[in-house]
Amino acid sequence: MNRKLFAPSADRNKYPILEVLKKYLKVDDKKQSLSCLEVSSGSGQHVVFFGSNFSYVNFQPSELTDENVESIQEYVTEAQLPNISPPLKLDILNPI
């Protein structure tokens, strides 16, 4: 069963966000890599889009609800990008 969620707003704003990220997610040496924890990844649309645009960034998506974690996992599995880790269930308001 496909559990991918789709947020029209995420689809609309991915390019403007990409342009901002290009200013900050830079490396001097293409052999370098960066790591990025995406807090509240939503449906998973953004992490896959940004992962495909920044191959030198290792993305760790996270989300609070099981429904969104499952959706993110569907996007990640479908995309098969080596720089995106499986999503974490993360509640930033609850200390470990």
C-alpha positions in Angstrom: 0.0 0.0 0.0 1.3 3.4 -1.0 1.5 5.7 2.1 2.9 8.7 0.4 1.3 12.0 1.4 1.3 15.0 -0.9 1.4 18.6 0.2 0.7 21.1 -2.6 2.4 23.8 -0.6 5.6 21.7 -0.4 5.5 21.3 -4.2 5.0 25.0 -4.7 7.8 26.2 -2.4 10.6 23.7 -3.1 12.3 25.9 -5.7 12.4 29.1 -3.6 13.7 27.1 -0.7 16.3 25.5 -2.9 17.6 28.9 -4.0 18.1 29.9 -0.3 19.8 26.6 0.5 22.2 27.0 -2.3 23.6 30.0 -0.5 24.3 28.1 2.7 25.0 24.5 1.7 28.3 25.0 0.1 31.6 23.2 0.3 35.0 24.3 -0.9 36.1 20.9 -1.9 33.7 18.6 -3.7 35.2 15.7 -1.7 33.7 17.2 1.4 30.3 16.4 2.7 27.8 18.0 5.0 25.1 16.6 7.2 21.7 18.0 7.7 19.0 17.1 10.2 15.7 18.0 8.8 13.3 18.6 11.7 9.7 18.1 10.9 10.1 16.7 7.4 6.4 16.6 6.7 5.4 14.3 3.8 9.0 13.7 2.6 8.7 15.7 -0.6 11.4 18.2 0.3 14.0 15.9 1.6 14.0 13.9 -1.6 14.0 17.0 -3.8 16.9 18.6 -1.8 18.7 15.3 -1.6 18.7 15.1 -5.4 20.1 18.6 -5.7 22.8 18.3 -3.0 24.5 15.0 -3.5 27.3 16.1 -1.1 24.8 16.6 1.8 23.7 13.7 3.9 20.1 14.3 4.9 18.5 12.9 8.0 14.7 13.4 7.9 12.6 13.3 11.0 9.0 13.6 12.0 6.7 13.3 14.9 3.7 11.2 13.6 3.8 7.6 12.3 1.8 8.7 9.3 4.4 11.2 8.2 7.3 8.9 9.0 5.7 6.2 6.8 5.2 8.8 4.0 8.8 10.0 4.2 10.0 6.4 4.1 8.0 5.8 0.9 9.6 8.9 -0.8 13.0 7.8 0.4 12.6 4.3 -0.8 11.3 5.4 -4.2 14.1 7.9 -4.7 16.9 5.5 -3.8 19.3 8.3 -3.1 22.4 7.3 -1.1 22.5 10.6 0.8 19.1 10.3 2.5 18.9 8.2 5.7 15.7 6.4 6.8 13.4 8.9 8.7 13.6 9.1 12.5 10.6 9.5 14.7 11.5 12.6 16.7 9.6 14.6 19.3 11.8 17.7 19.9 9.7 18.6 23.0 10.2 15.3 24.7 13.7 14.9 26.2 15.3 11.5 25.6 
